[in-house]
Amino acid sequence: MGTYINKGNNAFRDIVSHEYVDKTSLIPLVNATLNSEDRYSCVTRCRRFGKSMAAKMLCAYYDKSCDSRELFAGLEAETDGTFGKYLNKYYVICVDMTDFTTKYRREKDIVSLVQQDIMAEILSVFPEVRPRERDDLMDILYRVSERTGERFIMIVDEWDSILREMGSDEYITTSYVDLLRRLFKGSGSNDVFAGVYLTGILPIKKYNTESALNNFNEYSMIRPGKMSTSLGFTHDEVRMLCLKHGMDLEQMEQWYDGYRIGKASRIFNPYSVIKAIHAEAYGSYWTTTGAYDSVITYIQMNYEGLKDDIIRMLAGERVYVNTSKFQNDISVVRSKNDVFTVLIHLGYLAYDDENRQCYIPNKEVADEFLNAVEDTSWTRLVDAITASRNLLDATLAGNAQAVAKAIDQAHDENTSILSYNDENSLACVLTVAYIWARNEYVIHREYASGKGYADLVMIPRRNVSKPALVVELKFSHTADTAIDQILRKDYPAKVAEYTGDLLLVGVNYDKESKRHACRIERIRK
């Protein structure tokens, strides 16, 4: 069994022998590209989203040095018409680039060393091929293919790790991109490779507006195409896992749901779901595996509107993002849009392609954002979080005067995003002011079109023994009017089936004095 070629199927055998969620639907998608102009694929997702498992699966499926039929028995790929056609039919070169970045971290000639390691093993498998002076990896592969008539499948896991970890060294990055071009965009590439499958976090680097390898079909967090559900867990898959292991689906949704990847509107973080099942506890698992320092670096960048938008997203809002100008290089971040695009690729923001908006997907990521903010010098938001905690306590205690004062403060400190000019901005001041409440409540925004008010409905999460809140904000009337309006229109739909106590919170904003007044009324159900 080889290190880079003929690796066999033991890695995938270990995967399917434990808690394996069937993701073999990827195999027919890759099969459809083989030996065609579409044979080059680059699939990028954030950390721990199943990229390496998929690479090991493909290696086991294509590798002709082993027999993997039993491993796929009963799995989805087995039912596809192409399954037998390509099963264990190719020499597979499978490399994990993080192995090389670890082994050769301090070597300026890392790209040459990578080639030498792979070439040495290929020559041991094909001893009849004699190396020539100044041969590179592509020369060897081409002569093997020419002599044997074989085409290779090449799988490169974490293809971008060299660029992410050594991207500040122009010599290394240029050498690496040149190697990729030599392999996959040369005159003999189609003769050598039946298929190429790259995985990574970042899409292929752009030079100006063109990809360095524009013959690749890319499937990213932003443009996943037909591979939208090939990595990550769908809602149905998580539901089945919860039924099998006695886990709470609602808790899983709160902590790990929220990614909208292409047409797949509900994708869960698979690493955290499995960790929660094993630990029988919900919490932050994925966010402890890396990239924390990157988040701190990005959210402290001094781009206009960046911090305001982060506040809005922490409050549950979505913000517009233009992802098209990012060069797919984390060392080249030039705007607020670039910051958000990087965070989407890293998994710290989710992306709604239809509306071109980004947002914080779930509680696990929101908690990481809050931790990152507290570790920065960004005192404005740290103070806002503390104030929000105090606001919730004052609301639950029925202290109307303290609530009005806290909302005054939230308005004064966030005037750049909270200009009072429409229903959306009215509700925005409340969602920002109640950021902290998201730890214990599911918060819903409800509008009454054309009536000049906005509702905020907060339902306590399961196992939280606190009353639900219905908050209404009005212009230049009274807080009593706000309460009366809630009662006149009956309770909002989100509260209709709730059986616990309610707190009705009426807030009035006086345009002239620019101050709020509040009245709180408890309803026992």
RAJO-V15072 format. One record per helix or strand of 2 or more residues. SS is the DSSP state (H for helix, E for strand). FROM is the first residue (numbers start at 1). TO is the last residue. If there is no record, write none. Layout:
# RAJO-V15072
ss = (SS	SS)
from = (FROM	FROM)
to = (TO	TO)
This chain:
# RAJO-V15072
ss = (H	H	E	H	H	H	H	E	H	H	H	E	H	H	H	E	E	E	E	H	E	H	H	E	E	H	H	H	H	E	H	E	E	H	H	H	H	H	E	E	E	H	H	E	E)
from = (10	25	40	51	69	76	83	90	97	110	137	152	161	170	189	193	206	210	217	225	233	235	249	259	264	270	286	292	306	319	336	350	357	363	379	400	423	435	441	453	468	479	493	502	515)
to = (16	31	44	62	72	79	86	96	103	125	148	157	166	184	192	200	207	211	219	227	234	245	256	261	268	279	288	299	314	320	346	352	359	374	396	413	433	439	448	460	475	488	495	510	523)
